Amino acid sequence: MQFAKWTEVAQASVTREILKITQQPGVISFAGGVPAPELFPVEELTRAFAEALTDAQSSLQYTVTEGLPALRESVAGLMTERGVNCSADDIALIHGSQQGLDLVARLFLEPNDLVLVEETTYHGAVLAFNPHGVRFLAVRMDDQGMDVEHLRELLQQERPKLIYCTPTFQNPTSVSLSRPRRQVLAQLAAEFEVPVIEDDPYFGLQYDGEPQPVVKSFDQEDQVIYVGSFSKILAPGLRLGWVVARPDLVSKLNIAQMGSTLHVGTLLQHAVQAYLQTGGLPGHIKTLCDAYRPRRDAMLSALESVMSEVGRWSRPDGGFFVWVRLLEGFSSSRLLEAALAEKVAFVPGDAFYAAGGARDNCLRLSFSTPNVKEIEEGFTRLRHGLTQIKGTRIR
Ligand SMILES: Cc1ncc(COP(=O)(O)O)c(C=O)c1O
């Protein structure tokens, strides 16, 4: 068997490997980046699927790749709330944002192309881009997200094909790009004519402060390809997301979709449209925020009492993660070993550096699935794990 060359560099995601460990009984996991299953709106979705099946002859049939106009109009309505004026024609339906990354990559990337990514970035995007044999270059980040002046320098020196960015509650750091930088990012994309993928699955999961307008809302020249998802705000098992882009790109994306899966499931489209028509989504997102906020707070206070001598971390306004940077002399892989021995899991930070530069000193802790009690218990165990490694300073 002769596999394609890119498979030689393909690695199973570290996150997935750790997630296997978290399946073991008694493990408290801060590793996953998945929504809390007890918060899924099961009754509402049951009703929506039942309603979709009342018109079974259409909802169980193939449909056109573009998908249901009514659903695309509802998504355009969601985008208006995010500051983007668009219509159903600007929207392509996809199987979750992950597929959006795959399809956009197919439209743009060729072997040896350069993709600019944030210093830490979503590993799934790397998996989607890798089959095209691309190179990655990292743009520096700080507590306001991507450093757009560094981006400008890189754009002056290099000719990247794409910029990939997760501006809202980034996976893994939960850092959000400041409003002025969002504007500059859109301007730079226009000036240098480099498309930006704005991957935005955490939009809406905002526990404090006001939401920032999405980068796409500053996009005068149509260089931003916005990728949205129902995974985090409704349920990832639906596998439904959307792309907002200019109509010619949407049309090419639909051709790529045709070659991939023909279209997003018809029943799913009818059901999600039925759900959206009830007007329940904003209330559901508020319920999610009210449930995740205390988990975030519990994690922040547990960090304060357990890890203040070994690390520093951000205080996220939303999303699923706290990003911890260990102080000099402490190692995240060593801490992971000690944590796993105590039946606590997290993801070491190295997994999120696509363009190198990883040091063994960061961790991504997720507060989305454990409840407040479990978070507290997890940190009690971590405290014990820490006493095992303190002083050993393995690096
Ligand atoms: C930044 C980012 N992009 C994309 C995805 C994939 O999400 P979806 O379920 O919409 O495919 C995730 C999932 O965790 C993510 O964190």
The ligand as an SDF file (V2000), in Angstrom:
LIG
                    3D

 16 16  0  0  0  0  0  0  0  0999 V2000
  -11.2550   26.3440   17.4970 C   0  0  0  0  0  0  0  0  0  0  0  0
  -12.0710   25.1780   17.0660 C   0  0  0  0  0  0  0  0  0  0  0  0
  -12.4090   25.0700   15.7830 N   0  0  0  0  0  0  0  0  0  0  0  0
  -13.1610   24.0530   15.3380 C   0  0  0  0  0  0  0  0  0  0  0  0
  -13.5910   23.0540   16.1930 C   0  0  0  0  0  0  0  0  0  0  0  0
  -14.4170   21.9340   15.6360 C   0  0  0  0  0  0  0  0  0  0  0  0
  -15.7590   22.1600   15.9660 O   0  0  0  0  0  0  0  0  0  0  0  0
  -16.9880   21.5370   15.2040 P   0  0  0  0  0  0  0  0  0  0  0  0
  -17.6300   20.6030   16.1520 O   0  0  0  0  0  0  0  0  0  0  0  0
  -17.8550   22.7140   14.8850 O   0  0  0  0  0  0  0  0  0  0  0  0
  -16.5070   20.8600   13.9800 O   0  0  0  0  0  0  0  0  0  0  0  0
  -13.2460   23.1140   17.5480 C   0  0  0  0  0  0  0  0  0  0  0  0
  -13.6570   22.0500   18.4550 C   0  0  0  0  0  0  0  0  0  0  0  0
  -13.2700   21.9470   19.5870 O   0  0  0  0  0  0  0  0  0  0  0  0
  -12.4730   24.2110   17.9900 C   0  0  0  0  0  0  0  0  0  0  0  0
  -12.0990   24.3310   19.2730 O   0  0  0  0  0  0  0  0  0  0  0  0
  1  2  1  0
  2  3  1  0
  2 15  2  0
  3  4  2  0
  4  5  1  0
  5  6  1  0
  5 12  2  0
  6  7  1  0
  7  8  1  0
  8  9  2  0
  8 10  1  0
  8 11  1  0
 12 13  1  0
 12 15  1  0
 13 14  2  0
 15 16  1  0
M  END
$$$$
